[in-house]
Amino acid sequence: MSNKLVFFVPYHTGYAHIELILSFASFADVHLFVYKWNPAQQLVRDYFSRSIHVTVHEFSIDAILAELVVQQQQQHHVVVLLTASINYSLGQLQFRFFCSIQKNAPSIIDVYSTGHCMYGCQSCAHAYSHRLPITFTNYIRTKYLSSIDIDKYADIVICPSFSSEDAPFSLLSNKDIVEQIVAFPFPHVIKLHPLTYQIKNDDNPMLSLSNLEQEHTHHFLTSKNILPDTQTNTLKLIEHARVLICDSDSSIPFEALYFNDHKHIFVYEMAEKHDNKDDRQTYFHIFNNAQQLTSLLERYFAGELECKTEHSHKFFLEKYEEPDGKEIERLANIRQWMMN
């Protein structure tokens, strides 16, 4: 642990960034500033209530400035981590806001956008990642701890993402596929996107599910195979999976390529959204509808499905370094956080 550095994180979600925060908290103390409009504010407070390395505040200019004074008195350096993607307005606003504070607060040595996903997701700012797979940091660090064992593993794991009212292109928008998955007769688990678990909250301005996706989320939540939102370690699920069903616009299928254990990755996309330049697709079985998904599953159970992921780990390493749990330390060196 660094005793000269602290992280400030403006926090706009619930469990969605828990793994990321735990990764950074393994290197230095973290101060979360949770937006007042975030309906998961109490959830976040409760989750970190016993942590000695994570402190939760309500987001306000006064709270941020007051904590900056405290850190300056202790001669600590502050790094602001932005978990909202700078590809979207919230991340851009956060960046400008904290850069303006930095001009008058010399204790802030960096404002860095960590993002919240990896290659393959539209939210990913891969150019800013320094090729460091921070998504894997806490997974690697805690991989063999019995305290993070998952009660319910399955060979078939479904990880749907979500889209928006204006662009309903997700698996979650396809009624036939959702109904098919809920009716699966074989063992499986469903891990929804963390933000979709907040479906019952109508006051989260960051939740952009279409009415159709809200309806289908409710349908998924009726399944006995749904995993609770407290299960934040999605990589642990993917590690044990033999078949992964997910969306194209997501980092989940790329993350699965790390494991290099002959998984089958079934990726949903609308036919009209197909991108021939997507270099991930060599490793995926693409499906556009429920019938195609049925065919893939039948061939899998019959042992007739081609494995496309034989050399997937090599592709993973073309985009990121090998995960080793020390990504934050290397990031600190690259960004020169410890040299000031």
N, C-alpha and C positions, 0 to 999 in steps of 0.2 A: 504493500500500500504506500502511495505517495503521501507524505505529510506536509507538502508544500503546495499541492494542487487540489482544487475542488471543481466539480462540475455543476453548472446551473442548467436545468432543463425545463423549458416551458412545456407543459404536458396537457395534451388535448384528448387523450383516449383513456381506456380503462386497462384491461389486461393486455392490450395489443402490443405494448412496448415493454412489458415486464422483463422479458429475456434480455432486451437491449440494455435496460437500466441495470440489471444484475451484472451484465458484462462490464459496464463502466465502473460500477461500484466495487468490483474486484480490484480496481487499480487506484481509485481515489474516492473520497466522500462525494456524495451526490445530493444536491438540493433540487427537489422537484417543485415547480411552481405550477399548480394545477388551476386551469381556468375556472372561473366561477360558474360559467355556463356548462361546464363539463358535468353531465349527470353521474359520471363515475367517480366524482371527487372523493366521496366517503369510502368507496371501494378501494381506491388507491391508498387513502390514509390507513385503512384497516390492514391492507396487505403489508405495508411497510412499517406498521406500528411497533414491531419488535426489532426492526433493523437498526444496527448501530452505525451503519454507513450511509443510510438514505434518510433524509429529512424532508417532510412534505409541508409545503406552504400553499396558501391560496395566492393565485397569481394577481399581483397588483404592482404598480410602479413603486409605491411606498415600500412594499415587502421586498422587492428586488433591491432597491437602493439601500434599505436598512441592512440587508444581509451582505451587500457589497461592503458597507462600512465595517461590519464585523470581520469579514475576511481580510480586508485591508489592514485592520488593526492587528490581525494575527500574521500579517505578512504572507498571506496565501495568494497564489495566482489563481485566477478564475478562467475557466474555459466554458463558453456557452455552447451547448449541444442542441441543435435543432432537429427534432425527430419528424417534423412535418416536412414533406418533400418540397424542395425549392422549385419543382416543376409546377406547383400550384400556388394560388394566391396566399394561403396562410403561411406557408414556408417563406415566401418572398417577403411578406410583411414582417414576420418574425426576424428575418435577417436584417432588414433595414432598421427595425426598432432597436435591436441589440447593438448593431454597429453604431447607431447614433449615441447610445449610452456609452459605448466603448471610447468614444472620442473624449469623454470627460471622466472616464474611470480607468486609470492606468492599470488597475489590478486585473482587468479583463485583457487577457493576452491573445485570445482567439475566439472567433465566432464560427463554428464549424457545423455544416449540415451533415449529419450522419445518415439522413434518410431513414427508411424503416423497412427496406426490402432489398432484394438483389436483382440481378440481371433477368430481364424478361417481363418485368412489371413496368407499366408506364410511369409509375411514381419513382422509379429508380433513377438516381443521378449517378450512373456508373462512373462517369469521368471524375467524380469527386471522392471515389471510394479508396483511392490509392491501392486498388486491387486487394484490399484487406477484407476477408469474409467475416465481418463483425457479427453477422447473424448467427454464426456458428460458435462464437466465443464461449458463451455460457454452456451450450450443449457439450462442447469438448471438455470444459473444466469440470463439469458435474456428471459426465457420462457414466462413471462407475459408482456413483453414490447411491446407496439404497434408498435414501430419503426422497429421490426424485423418480423412483420406479412408478410406472403407470399400471394401474389396475387392469386395464382392458386393452390388450393388443389384438390386432387382427391382421390377417394376410391382405385384406382389401381395405384400403383407407380412402375415404372420400373427403376432399378438401375444397369445397366450392368457394369462389370469390364472389364479388358483387360488382355491379356496374353503376348505372345511374338512370334517372328518369329519361334523360335525353338520348342515352345510348345504351339500351338494355341488351347487351351482347353476352351476358354471363350465363353460365350453366344454370344459375339461380333464376334466370328469366325464362327457362324452357320448361313448361308445365309437364310435358310428357316424360322428360328425363328425371325431373324431381319426383314424380309419382312412381316411376320405375325404380329409382333408388330406394325410396321409402318402403317399397314392396319387395326388396331383395330377400330371397329365402335363405341365403347363405350368410355365414358370419361376416360382419363388417363393422366398421366404426365410421361415424360422420363427425368431422371437425370443421365447424363453421368458421368463417372469418370472424375475428374477435369483435369487430364493430357490429356485426349482425345480431349478436347476442343482446345488444341494447335496443332491440326492436320495440320493446314496450315503452321506451322513453321517447316522447315526442318533442323534447326540448333540446335535443342535441343538434346544433346547426351543422355539424360535420357529418351527420348521417344522411346519405343521399340515396337510400334505397328507393327504387320505384315502387309503386303500389303493387305491381306484380311480384317483385322480389320480396316485399313484405309478406304477401300472402303465402309465397312458397317457403319463406323462412319459418312461418308458423307451422306449415305442413311438416317440414324437417324436424321441428321441435317436438312433434308428436311421436317421433321414432324412439324406440327403446335403445337404439344404437347411437344416439347422439351423445357426444362427450360434453362435459360441463365446461363453462368458460374458464374455470380455474385451471384447466389443463392447458398450460401455456407453452409446453415444450413440444411443439409440432415436429421438430426434427427427430425426436425419440420415436414418434409414431411412424414417420417415414422410414426410419432405420429398420424397423421390424416388418414393414410392408413388403408384399410381393407384387401387389398391384396398387397403383395410385391413380385415382380419378380426380381430375382438377381442371382448371381453366387455363387457356392460353395466355390471357393477360393476367399473369400472376408470376411471382418468383418461385412459387412452390415447385413446379416441374423442373426448374433449373436446379433448385436445392437438392432434389432427388438424384441428380446426376452425380453428385459427390460420392455416393455410396458404392457405385461400381460393383453391385452384387446381382446383376442380371434381373433387375426389377422390370416390370412392364408399366409404362407411364401412359395412361389414357388421357388425352388432352382434348377438351371441348373447345370448339370455335365455330362460329357461324360461317357457312361456306363463303359468303360474300366478304368476310373479313380476313380470308386467307392471305398470308404474306409470304411470297416466295423467297423473300430475302431473310426470313427468320432462320438464323443458323442453328437454332435449337432443335428444329423439327426432325432432323435426321434421327433423333433418339426417341421420338414420340410416336404413338399410335393416335392419329387424329380421328375424332368422330364429330359429326354434325347433328346427329339425331339419336333418338332412343333405339331405333333399329340397328344402327351401326354399333352402338354400345353393347347391345345384346350379342351381336355377332362376335365382337372382340372377347367378351366374357366366355362365350361358348367355346371359342378356339383356345382360350387360356385354360379352361377346365379340362379340355380334351388333350392338352399338352401339344397343341398344334400351332401355337402363336409364336411368331418370330420374336426373338429377343433383340431389341434395338439398342440396348444400353451397355453393350459389352465393353466399349471403350469410352464410356461417358466421363470417367474421372479425368481423363486427359483433356477433354473439352472443358470441364470445370476449371482446370488449371490454366487454360488459355485466358480465362477471365479474372480469376482470383488466385491468390497464393494458397498453398496448402494450409488448412485450418490447424492450429496447434494450441489454441486457447490463450495465446500471447499477443493477439491482434491489437489490443489497446496499448500495450507497451510499445509496439512498433509504430502505431499511429502517433503516440506521444513523441517518439523520436523524429518521425517524418515532419510533424507539425511544430517541432522544437518547443514543446510545452515545458520541458524540464530544463531548458537552457537559459531561460530568462531570469 
